[in-house]
Amino acid sequence: MTKTFLLCSALALMAIQCSLAAFVLFGVKVDLVPVMVLFAALSSSWQRALLAAVFSALLLDALSSAPLGLSIPPAAVASVVINHFRTILYRDNWLLQCLLAAGVSLSCSLWTWLMLVLGATPLPLSFGVIAKMGLIALLAVAVTPPLLWLLYRLGRRLGQESVEVDTF
């Protein structure tokens, strides 16, 4: 995938996330950064995956009340790690997509909680906080397979070839 297509995909996903801002389930909104991290990590080189992850996390922070740059470390690490193991992952398997999306979402949530605990406004780890983290991951799992399918189809339609992936 080209850098332009990945960055436009990140912009489109963040626009979709903003349009879904009215959809709130138990105080939790849909997070589409895991979808972008997975799409970039499974379909491009590690440099482009890192660029797309940093760009989408930066957009997420810019559109939310979070400090700018808070979401970048977990998204960047997840994109590089997933991209490193891309050769043994079957990217069209929806169960794997769901597990990876849950992992990326939970890592972002745990990182945010850790930064709040270490910051000026500590947030105790309670059942409610854990339940919200789980619900954020569950929403990410629910939207990841259809959006990845849509992004892959759109990329093929526009002539964007993804990186060749060897699978077992």
C-alpha positions as CSV (number, residue, x, y, z in Angstrom):
1,M,0.0,0.0,0.0
2,T,1.2,3.5,-0.7
3,K,1.7,6.1,2.0
4,T,-1.0,8.3,0.5
5,F,-3.6,5.5,0.6
6,L,-2.7,4.6,4.2
7,L,-2.9,8.2,5.3
8,C,-6.2,8.7,3.5
9,S,-7.5,5.5,5.1
10,A,-6.5,6.9,8.5
11,L,-8.3,10.1,7.8
12,A,-11.4,8.3,6.6
13,L,-11.4,6.0,9.7
14,M,-11.1,9.0,12.0
15,A,-13.9,10.8,10.1
16,I,-16.1,7.6,10.6
17,Q,-15.1,7.6,14.3
18,C,-16.1,11.3,14.7
19,S,-19.5,10.5,13.0
20,L,-20.0,7.6,15.4
21,A,-19.4,9.9,18.4
22,A,-23.1,10.0,19.1
23,F,-23.1,6.2,19.5
24,V,-22.2,5.7,23.2
25,L,-22.6,2.3,24.9
26,F,-22.3,2.5,28.7
27,G,-20.1,5.6,28.4
28,V,-17.8,4.0,25.8
29,K,-17.3,5.2,22.2
30,V,-16.0,3.2,19.2
31,D,-12.2,3.3,18.7
32,L,-11.0,2.8,15.2
33,V,-7.3,3.2,15.8
34,P,-6.9,-0.7,16.2
35,V,-8.4,-1.1,12.8
36,M,-5.9,1.3,11.2
37,V,-3.0,-0.3,13.0
38,L,-4.0,-3.8,11.9
39,F,-4.6,-2.7,8.3
40,A,-1.3,-0.9,8.0
41,A,0.7,-3.6,9.8
42,L,-0.8,-6.5,7.8
43,S,-0.6,-4.9,4.4
44,S,2.5,-2.7,4.2
45,S,6.1,-2.4,5.2
46,W,7.1,-1.7,8.8
47,Q,8.0,1.9,8.0
48,R,4.6,2.6,6.4
49,A,2.8,0.7,9.2
50,L,4.6,2.8,11.8
51,L,3.7,6.0,9.9
52,A,0.0,5.1,9.7
53,A,-0.2,4.1,13.3
54,V,1.5,7.3,14.5
55,F,-0.7,9.4,12.2
56,S,-4.0,7.7,13.3
57,A,-3.0,7.9,17.0
58,L,-2.1,11.5,16.6
59,L,-5.4,12.2,15.0
60,L,-7.2,10.4,17.8
61,D,-5.5,12.5,20.4
62,A,-6.1,15.7,18.4
63,L,-9.9,14.9,18.2
64,S,-10.2,13.9,21.8
65,S,-9.4,15.6,25.1
66,A,-6.4,13.4,25.7
67,P,-2.9,15.0,25.8
68,L,-1.3,15.1,22.3
69,G,0.9,12.0,21.8
70,L,-0.6,9.8,24.5
71,S,-1.9,7.2,22.1
72,I,1.2,7.0,20.0
73,P,3.5,4.6,21.9
74,P,1.0,1.6,22.2
75,A,-0.2,2.0,18.6
76,A,3.4,2.3,17.3
77,V,4.6,-0.7,19.2
78,A,1.6,-2.8,18.2
79,S,2.1,-1.9,14.5
80,V,5.8,-2.8,14.5
81,V,5.2,-6.1,16.4
82,I,2.3,-7.2,14.2
83,N,4.2,-6.3,11.1
84,H,7.2,-8.2,12.3
85,F,5.1,-11.4,12.6
86,R,3.2,-10.7,9.4
87,T,4.8,-13.6,7.6
88,I,3.2,-16.1,9.9
89,L,-0.2,-14.4,10.3
90,Y,-3.1,-15.2,8.0
91,R,-4.5,-11.7,7.6
92,D,-7.9,-12.9,6.2
93,N,-8.7,-14.9,9.3
94,W,-11.5,-13.0,11.1
95,L,-10.7,-14.6,14.4
96,L,-7.1,-13.5,14.3
97,Q,-8.2,-10.0,13.3
98,C,-10.5,-9.9,16.3
99,L,-7.8,-11.1,18.7
100,L,-5.3,-8.6,17.3
101,A,-7.8,-5.8,17.5
102,A,-8.6,-6.7,21.1
103,G,-4.9,-6.7,21.9
104,V,-4.2,-3.3,20.3
105,S,-7.3,-1.8,22.0
106,L,-6.4,-3.2,25.4
107,S,-2.8,-2.1,25.1
108,C,-4.0,1.5,24.3
109,S,-6.4,1.5,27.2
110,L,-3.8,0.1,29.7
111,W,-1.2,2.6,28.5
112,T,-3.7,5.5,29.0
113,W,-4.6,4.2,32.4
114,L,-0.9,3.9,33.4
115,M,-0.2,7.4,32.3
116,L,-3.2,8.7,34.3
117,V,-2.0,6.8,37.4
118,L,1.5,8.2,37.0
119,G,0.2,11.7,36.3
120,A,-1.4,14.4,38.4
121,T,-4.9,12.8,38.4
122,P,-4.5,9.2,39.6
123,L,-7.3,6.8,38.5
124,P,-7.7,3.8,40.7
125,L,-8.1,0.4,39.0
126,S,-11.6,-0.5,39.8
127,F,-14.2,-2.9,38.4
128,G,-15.7,0.0,36.4
129,V,-12.4,0.9,34.8
130,I,-11.7,-2.7,33.9
131,A,-15.2,-3.1,32.5
132,K,-14.8,0.0,30.3
133,M,-11.5,-1.3,29.0
134,G,-13.1,-4.6,28.1
135,L,-16.0,-2.9,26.5
136,I,-13.7,-0.7,24.4
137,A,-11.9,-3.9,23.3
138,L,-15.2,-5.6,22.5
139,L,-16.4,-2.7,20.3
140,A,-13.0,-2.8,18.5
141,V,-13.5,-6.5,17.9
142,A,-17.0,-6.0,16.6
143,V,-16.0,-3.4,14.0
144,T,-12.6,-4.7,12.9
145,P,-13.4,-7.5,10.4
146,P,-15.9,-5.6,8.3
147,L,-13.8,-2.5,8.2
148,L,-10.7,-4.4,7.3
149,W,-12.6,-6.2,4.6
150,L,-13.8,-2.8,3.3
151,L,-10.3,-1.3,3.3
152,Y,-8.8,-4.4,1.5
153,R,-11.5,-4.3,-1.1
154,L,-11.1,-0.5,-1.6
155,G,-7.3,-0.9,-1.9
156,R,-7.7,-3.6,-4.5
157,R,-10.2,-1.5,-6.4
158,L,-7.8,1.4,-6.5
159,G,-4.9,-0.8,-7.6
160,Q,-3.1,-0.7,-4.3
161,E,-1.1,-3.9,-3.9
162,S,-0.4,-5.1,-0.4
163,V,2.9,-6.6,0.6
164,E,3.2,-10.3,-0.3
165,V,2.5,-12.4,2.8
166,D,3.7,-15.9,3.2
167,T,1.4,-18.1,5.3
168,F,1.7,-21.6,6.5
